[in-house]
């Protein structure tokens, strides 16, 4: 188990770094006076985070399929044809809403898309097959996928609008470092069970070790960013923006690391709650040593909105 975790964990990190590097490189591509400029509606540059958005939509599709299996285990008739587009729609929505759009219009767009997904789920389940049994569950499953696998990870795409791509890598590493720290600290020192009826393997000692690890890593990454003069935020609209250098407050970074660690562990427990309710151990078997995709991303997706607002507080 540990061997598989090390092998596939390292592979996933390498792939993630490669995709983020590609996403960052595309920021430098100028579209002016090229065929691509007309394709992207006259933009001088590609939209920031394009590779990240495509990657998230791909992962949302896989995760939606795993959610379908979880719902089926509970006797809920969820459809891949609805849950996958619902999850993708949430990601695309968080990516595509114009930055300068009026807040009421943005809320109206989100509400409209929510209603469309809700009605589509009801049509798919009941209208075409002319049945009423399971309609509430089918519609609820679509809403769940839209929020859990669409809106939540979509906050990373919101972060990407104003921040360098490596900020997202830092958030994910800080969150997952708590998982790693909790795992090894729990194995070495764990004595007192955290929530034995939900996750028997987790201990209070492991949680403390994990949170300490995520806090130290957050401070270390913030100090490194300040030293390299890469901490800050983009101001203005893409194509007419500038990078506003702002050093991270190390005390604020410590608090952020603490919160991300705790929230990440809560996200892991939430996923455990869903799986135990469905009577399954893992969300899937696509990643040896880990289980399914949801087993890997359960903590980072829940920390995404918290990371978004903490960055707004630290650099906004």
Backbone torsions as a table, in degrees:
resi	resn	phi	psi	omega
1	UNK	NA	-51.9	-179.2
2	UNK	-62.8	-38.9	178.9
3	UNK	-60.3	-46.2	178.7
4	UNK	-64.1	-38.8	178.8
5	UNK	-61.8	-42.8	-179.1
6	UNK	-66.5	-43.7	-177.9
7	UNK	-66.6	-54.6	-175.3
8	UNK	-76.4	-27.6	174.3
9	UNK	-64.4	-44.9	177.8
10	UNK	-64.1	-39.2	179.2
11	UNK	-64.0	-44.0	179.8
12	UNK	-64.1	-38.1	178.0
13	UNK	-64.7	-42.2	179.8
14	UNK	-63.5	-43.9	179.0
15	UNK	-64.0	-42.1	-180.0
16	UNK	-62.5	-43.5	179.2
17	UNK	-63.6	-40.4	178.2
18	UNK	-61.9	-44.0	179.4
19	UNK	-66.3	-39.4	178.6
20	UNK	-67.4	-37.3	177.0
21	UNK	-63.6	-41.8	177.0
22	UNK	-63.3	-42.5	178.5
23	UNK	-60.8	-42.5	178.7
24	UNK	-66.4	-40.2	-179.7
25	UNK	-63.6	-37.4	-179.9
26	UNK	-63.3	-21.8	176.6
27	UNK	-61.3	-25.2	-176.1
28	UNK	-88.8	-8.8	-176.5
29	UNK	-77.7	123.4	179.5
30	UNK	-99.0	130.7	-175.5
31	UNK	-96.9	-8.5	-173.6
32	UNK	-57.5	134.0	178.7
33	UNK	63.0	31.8	175.6
34	UNK	-125.9	166.9	176.7
35	UNK	-58.9	-36.0	-174.6
36	UNK	-67.7	-23.0	-179.3
37	UNK	-64.2	-41.9	178.1
38	UNK	-68.7	-33.5	179.3
39	UNK	-66.1	-33.4	179.5
40	UNK	-101.3	35.1	170.6
41	UNK	57.8	40.3	173.8
42	UNK	82.0	7.5	-179.4
43	UNK	-68.6	145.0	177.1
44	UNK	-81.2	-25.2	179.9
45	UNK	-131.6	159.0	173.1
46	UNK	-65.5	150.2	174.7
47	UNK	-59.9	135.2	-179.7
48	UNK	-66.3	131.1	178.0
49	UNK	91.2	19.8	-175.7
50	UNK	-63.7	-46.2	179.1
51	UNK	-63.8	-39.6	179.7
52	UNK	-62.9	-41.8	179.7
53	UNK	-63.7	-44.7	179.3
54	UNK	-62.8	-42.2	179.0
55	UNK	-63.0	-43.4	-179.5
56	UNK	-64.3	-38.2	178.3
57	UNK	-64.9	-39.6	177.2
58	UNK	-63.1	-46.8	179.8
59	UNK	-66.8	-36.1	178.8
60	UNK	-62.7	-35.4	178.4
61	UNK	-65.1	-46.9	178.8
62	UNK	-61.7	-46.4	-179.3
63	UNK	-63.5	-35.9	178.4
64	UNK	-64.3	-38.3	176.7
65	UNK	-63.0	-38.7	177.3
66	UNK	-67.1	-36.7	176.6
67	UNK	-62.7	-38.3	177.8
68	UNK	-58.8	-42.8	178.8
69	UNK	-63.7	-39.4	178.3
70	UNK	-64.4	-45.1	179.1
71	UNK	-64.5	-40.8	178.6
72	UNK	-62.3	-36.8	178.0
73	UNK	-63.2	-24.6	177.5
74	UNK	-92.3	0.8	-179.0
75	UNK	81.6	16.2	179.0
76	UNK	-97.5	126.2	-174.8
77	UNK	-84.3	77.0	176.1
78	UNK	-87.4	149.7	-176.5
79	UNK	-114.8	132.6	174.8
80	UNK	-60.6	-35.6	-177.8
81	UNK	-65.5	-17.6	177.8
82	UNK	-105.2	-46.3	-174.3
83	UNK	-66.0	-39.0	179.6
84	UNK	-65.0	-50.4	175.9
85	UNK	-61.7	-33.0	179.1
86	UNK	-64.0	-45.3	178.7
87	UNK	-64.7	-44.1	178.9
88	UNK	-62.4	-40.4	-179.6
89	UNK	-60.3	-38.7	178.6
90	UNK	-63.8	-43.1	178.3
91	UNK	-63.9	-48.1	-177.6
92	UNK	-63.8	-39.0	178.9
93	UNK	-59.8	-47.0	-179.4
94	UNK	-65.2	-25.4	-178.8
95	UNK	-86.2	-38.1	-165.8
96	UNK	-95.9	-16.8	179.6
97	UNK	-60.1	124.1	-178.1
98	UNK	-58.3	141.7	-176.3
99	UNK	-63.7	-34.8	-176.4
100	UNK	-91.1	10.2	-177.1
101	UNK	-70.1	142.0	176.4
102	UNK	-58.8	140.3	-174.8
103	UNK	-60.2	-37.8	179.4
104	UNK	-66.9	-36.9	177.4
105	UNK	-67.6	-39.3	178.2
106	UNK	-62.3	-43.2	177.7
107	UNK	-63.9	-39.8	-179.9
108	UNK	-64.9	-38.9	178.0
109	UNK	-63.9	-45.8	179.9
110	UNK	-63.2	-42.8	180.0
111	UNK	-64.1	-40.1	179.7
112	UNK	-63.6	-45.0	178.7
113	UNK	-63.4	-38.8	177.8
114	UNK	-60.0	-44.6	179.4
115	UNK	-64.5	-40.6	179.5
116	UNK	-60.8	-45.2	179.6
117	UNK	-64.5	-41.2	179.2
118	UNK	-60.4	-48.3	-179.2
119	UNK	-68.7	-36.9	178.5
120	UNK	-61.8	-39.6	179.0
121	UNK	-64.5	-41.0	179.1
122	UNK	-67.1	-41.2	178.4
123	UNK	-63.5	-44.3	-178.5
124	UNK	-63.0	-39.7	-174.4
125	UNK	-83.9	-43.8	-169.2
126	UNK	-107.7	-47.6	-171.4
127	UNK	-65.5	-48.7	-176.8
128	UNK	-67.6	-34.0	-177.9
129	UNK	-98.6	-4.0	178.5
130	UNK	54.7	54.5	177.2
131	UNK	-140.0	154.0	179.5
132	UNK	-107.9	-24.3	-177.7
133	UNK	-60.2	123.5	174.7
134	UNK	86.5	8.1	-177.3
135	UNK	-63.9	-42.2	-179.7
136	UNK	-62.1	-44.2	-179.7
137	UNK	-64.4	-41.4	-179.4
138	UNK	-64.2	-44.0	179.1
139	UNK	-67.5	-39.8	179.1
140	UNK	-64.8	-39.1	178.8
141	UNK	-62.0	-40.0	178.6
142	UNK	-64.3	-43.1	177.8
143	UNK	-63.8	-38.3	179.3
144	UNK	-62.0	-47.0	179.9
145	UNK	-63.8	-40.5	179.9
146	UNK	-58.6	-43.5	-177.3
147	UNK	-82.8	-51.3	-170.4
148	UNK	-71.3	-40.3	-177.6
149	UNK	-108.5	1.2	178.6
150	UNK	-117.6	-67.1	-176.4
151	UNK	-65.0	-46.6	-176.5
152	UNK	-59.4	-58.0	177.7
153	UNK	-66.1	-22.0	177.4
154	UNK	-61.1	-20.2	176.6
155	UNK	-62.5	-28.4	175.1
156	UNK	-64.1	-35.6	177.9
157	UNK	-69.6	-32.7	173.2
158	UNK	-65.7	-41.0	176.9
159	UNK	-61.9	-40.0	-176.2
160	UNK	-63.7	-25.4	179.6
161	UNK	-59.0	-37.5	-170.9
162	UNK	-115.4	-3.8	-174.8
163	UNK	-131.1	158.4	175.7
164	UNK	-64.8	151.3	-176.2
165	UNK	-61.6	-26.4	-177.2
166	UNK	-72.9	-16.3	173.3
167	UNK	-64.2	-39.2	178.6
168	UNK	-65.6	-41.9	176.2
169	UNK	-59.0	-42.3	-179.7
170	UNK	-62.2	-42.5	-179.7
171	UNK	-61.7	-45.5	-178.7
172	UNK	-66.3	-42.0	179.9
173	UNK	-64.6	-41.1	179.1
174	UNK	-63.5	-43.6	-179.9
175	UNK	-63.6	-49.0	-177.9
176	UNK	-71.3	-24.6	178.3
177	UNK	-63.8	-29.6	176.5
178	UNK	-67.5	-39.6	175.9
179	UNK	-59.4	-45.9	-177.9
180	UNK	-66.4	-46.4	179.4
181	UNK	-62.8	-39.5	179.2
182	UNK	-66.7	-38.3	-178.7
183	UNK	-63.5	-50.9	-175.8
184	UNK	-75.4	-37.3	176.9
185	UNK	-66.3	-40.1	178.7
186	UNK	-63.2	-40.4	179.2
187	UNK	-66.9	-33.9	-176.3
188	UNK	-86.3	-39.8	-171.1
189	UNK	-123.5	-6.5	-172.9
190	UNK	-62.3	126.1	178.5
191	UNK	-130.9	-36.3	-173.6
192	UNK	-107.6	120.5	-177.0
193	UNK	-67.0	138.7	-180.0
194	UNK	-76.5	-64.0	176.3
195	UNK	-138.5	83.5	-172.0
196	UNK	-61.5	-29.8	-178.9
197	UNK	-76.7	-14.5	-178.5
198	UNK	-110.4	-48.9	-178.5
199	UNK	-139.8	86.8	-173.4
200	UNK	-59.3	-23.8	-176.9
201	UNK	-80.4	-16.5	-176.9
202	UNK	-85.9	140.3	179.4
203	UNK	-127.7	161.4	176.3
204	UNK	-64.5	-37.3	178.1
205	UNK	-64.0	-40.7	177.4
206	UNK	-63.8	-42.0	178.5
207	UNK	-60.8	-44.5	179.9
208	UNK	-62.1	-44.0	178.9
209	UNK	-64.4	-40.8	179.2
210	UNK	-64.5	-43.5	-179.7
211	UNK	-66.2	-39.4	176.1
212	UNK	-61.0	-41.3	-179.6
213	UNK	-64.0	-46.5	-178.6
214	UNK	-66.7	-35.3	178.9
215	UNK	-66.5	-46.2	179.4
216	UNK	-63.7	-40.5	179.6
217	UNK	-66.0	-40.2	178.7
218	UNK	-61.3	-44.1	178.4
219	UNK	-64.6	-42.6	-179.8
220	UNK	-63.4	-43.7	179.7
221	UNK	-68.5	-36.8	177.6
222	UNK	-65.8	-42.6	178.7
223	UNK	-64.1	-39.9	178.4
224	UNK	-64.6	-43.0	178.5
225	UNK	-62.2	-40.9	177.9
226	UNK	-64.7	-40.5	-179.0
227	UNK	-65.5	-37.2	-178.6
228	UNK	-88.6	0.6	179.7
229	UNK	58.7	40.0	-179.9
230	UNK	-115.8	5.6	178.2
231	UNK	-87.6	137.6	-179.7
232	UNK	159.0	-161.5	-174.8
233	UNK	-148.3	146.4	176.2
234	UNK	-81.4	134.6	178.0
235	UNK	-112.4	141.3	176.4
236	UNK	93.5	176.9	-178.4
237	UNK	-82.5	144.6	-180.0
238	UNK	-52.7	131.3	-176.5
239	UNK	98.7	-22.5	176.9
240	UNK	-137.3	38.0	-176.8
241	UNK	-109.8	163.8	175.6
242	UNK	-138.0	154.9	-178.7
243	UNK	-91.6	120.6	-179.7
244	UNK	-97.8	103.8	-178.7
245	UNK	-69.5	126.2	175.7
246	UNK	-141.0	117.7	179.4
247	UNK	-67.9	144.9	176.7
248	UNK	-74.8	137.2	171.8
249	UNK	-74.1	122.2	-173.9
250	UNK	-67.0	-31.4	176.0
251	UNK	-68.5	-40.0	176.0
252	UNK	-64.3	-37.4	177.5
253	UNK	-64.0	-37.9	178.5
254	UNK	-63.6	-43.6	177.6
255	UNK	-63.2	-41.2	179.2
256	UNK	-62.2	-43.0	178.2
257	UNK	-62.4	-39.8	177.7
258	UNK	-62.9	-47.0	-178.1
259	UNK	-67.1	-44.5	-180.0
260	UNK	-61.7	-38.9	177.9
261	UNK	-63.5	-46.6	-178.7
262	UNK	-67.6	-45.3	-179.5
263	UNK	-65.7	-37.6	177.6
264	UNK	-61.3	-41.0	177.0
265	UNK	-66.1	-35.7	175.6
266	UNK	-63.6	-40.0	177.1
267	UNK	-62.3	-38.5	176.7
268	UNK	-64.1	-41.1	179.6
269	UNK	-69.0	-34.9	177.5
270	UNK	-62.1	-44.9	178.1
271	UNK	-63.3	-38.5	176.9
272	UNK	-62.4	-38.0	178.6
273	UNK	-61.9	-44.9	179.1
274	UNK	-62.3	-44.6	-176.9
275	UNK	-67.8	-40.7	179.8
276	UNK	-67.9	-36.7	177.1
277	UNK	-62.2	-34.8	179.7
278	UNK	-85.3	-8.0	178.6
279	UNK	76.2	28.9	178.6
280	UNK	-123.7	155.7	-177.7
281	UNK	-87.4	-44.5	-178.7
282	UNK	-123.9	157.6	178.9
283	UNK	-74.3	-17.6	179.7
284	UNK	-175.9	-165.7	179.0
285	UNK	-137.0	27.0	-175.5
286	UNK	-78.5	-19.9	-176.9
287	UNK	-123.9	102.4	-178.4
288	UNK	-54.8	134.6	179.6
289	UNK	90.0	-19.1	-177.6
290	UNK	-117.9	-33.0	-175.3
291	UNK	109.5	-117.8	179.3
292	UNK	-105.9	-179.9	-179.8
293	UNK	-63.9	-41.0	-179.8
294	UNK	-61.4	-32.6	177.6
295	UNK	-63.4	-23.2	-178.9
296	UNK	-92.5	-40.5	-172.3
297	UNK	-99.0	4.9	-175.2
298	UNK	-58.9	-37.9	-179.6
299	UNK	-81.0	-44.9	-179.0
300	UNK	-62.8	-33.8	-177.2
301	UNK	-69.7	-31.3	179.7
302	UNK	-76.9	-29.0	179.5
303	UNK	-77.7	-16.4	-173.3
304	UNK	-54.5	-51.5	-179.7
305	UNK	-65.2	-33.9	177.4
306	UNK	-66.0	-41.1	178.0
307	UNK	-63.3	-40.4	179.8
308	UNK	-58.0	-48.5	-176.1
309	UNK	-75.4	-29.6	175.7
310	UNK	-68.3	-37.7	176.1
311	UNK	-66.2	-37.4	175.6
312	UNK	-60.2	-37.8	-179.0
313	UNK	-74.3	-42.5	-176.4
314	UNK	-73.5	-36.2	-174.3
315	UNK	-123.1	-8.2	-175.5
316	UNK	-68.4	NA	NA
